Amino acid sequence: MIDNQYKFSDITERIIGCAIEVHKHLGPGLLESAYEECLAYELVCNGLKVERQKPLPITYKDIHLDYGYRIDLLVENTVIIELKSVEALNVVHEAQILTYLKFAQKEVGLLINFNVTLLKNGLKKYVR
């Protein structure tokens, strides 16, 4: 049995490698949309299936919202990536990715803040 901490580590390591490559070339300080475009490109170049701005429907009682949220990137229909370009990650960002994991019924998510000098300081992995 695989420990949850290491679940999907092969794919998340590939994703993180691509994110590091993007950050190495662009550095901090750009808009989130620029990092999204470049990371999606890098992931595809590395043979990964990527869906950008994937609609995430939600249902509340009798109301169904087809486009309640949008996932920044969904990789291999498995890993949700939520991108940020902010001064610091906070609890609202964590709540956001945990909500996406719940509504999308996915197990693994990466929260990546590109607005840091060293990307490893802007990375967090979440496993449901």
N, C-alpha and C positions, 0 to 999 in steps of 0.2 A: 504494500500500500504506500502511496506517495503522500508525504507530509504536505499539508496545505501550503506551508511556507514555500515549498519548492514546486508546487503545481504550476504547470505551464511555464516553468523557468526557462526552457529552451526558447520559446517564442518571445517571452518578455526580454530575455537577454539580447535577442536579435533586434527588437524594437529599440531598446536602450542604446545599443550600438549605433543604430541609425540616428537616433536623437542626438547622440554625442557628435556624430559627424556633421549634422546640421548646425549644431551650436558652435562647433569648432570653426566652421566657415562664416557663420553670420554673427556670432557673439550675442550678448544681451542687448536689449533696448529697442527691438522692433515690435511691430504689432503682432498679436497672436495669429492673425490670418496669414501673415508671411511665413511663420514657423509651420503652420498647418500645411500650407501648400508645399513647402520644401520637404517636410517630414513625409508627407504622403508620397511624393516623388521618390524619395530615398527608400521608403519601404517597398514600393513597387519595383524599383531597380534591384532590390534584394530578394525578389521573388515572392513577396507576400501579397495576399489579397487585401485590399483596403477599400473601405466605404467611408466617404466623407460626408459630414453633416447628416448622418443617418437619422431619420425621424424616429422618435421614441414615443409611441402612443401611451396615453394614460387613461384610466377609467376611474371616475369618481361617481359612485352610486349609479345613476342611470345615464350619466354624461360620459360620452366617449370622445376624447380629444386625439385625433389622428396625429397631430403634430404638437403634442404637449411639450416636448423637449427635442433637442437635437444633440446627438453624440458627435463630438468633434471627429474622432476616427474610430472605426471598428475594424480590427485587424483579424483576418482569418475567421470571422464570425465568432470570435472567442474573447479577444481582449479589447476592452473599452479604453480609449485614451482620451483624457480630458487635458487640454492644453491651456496654459496660462502664460501671461507675460506681465507679472505683477511684482510689486516690491517684496512681498512675502506671502507665502501660502497661509491660509488661516482655516478655522473650523468650518466656515461656510463652503470653502472649496472641497474639503473632505466630505461634508454632508452631500454636496452635489454629486460627487462620483459614487458615493455609497447608494444614493437614490437611483442613479442611472443603472448601477449593477442590479439593484432590486427590480426595477421596472422592466429591464431588458432580460432578466433572468440569466445573467452572466455571472461567472465566478471570479474573474480577474480583471482588475483595472489598474491603469497607470495614470497618476497625476503628475504632469510635467510642467514645471515653471521654467521657461527659457530666460527669464530676466534675472539671472544669477551669473557670477563670474565663473563658477565651476558647476557644471550641470548636475553632478551627483548630489549637490546640495539642494537641487530643485526637483528631485525625483522621489516619488512615494508609490509603493505598490500596495494594492488592496486585494485581499482574497476573501470572498464570502464563504 
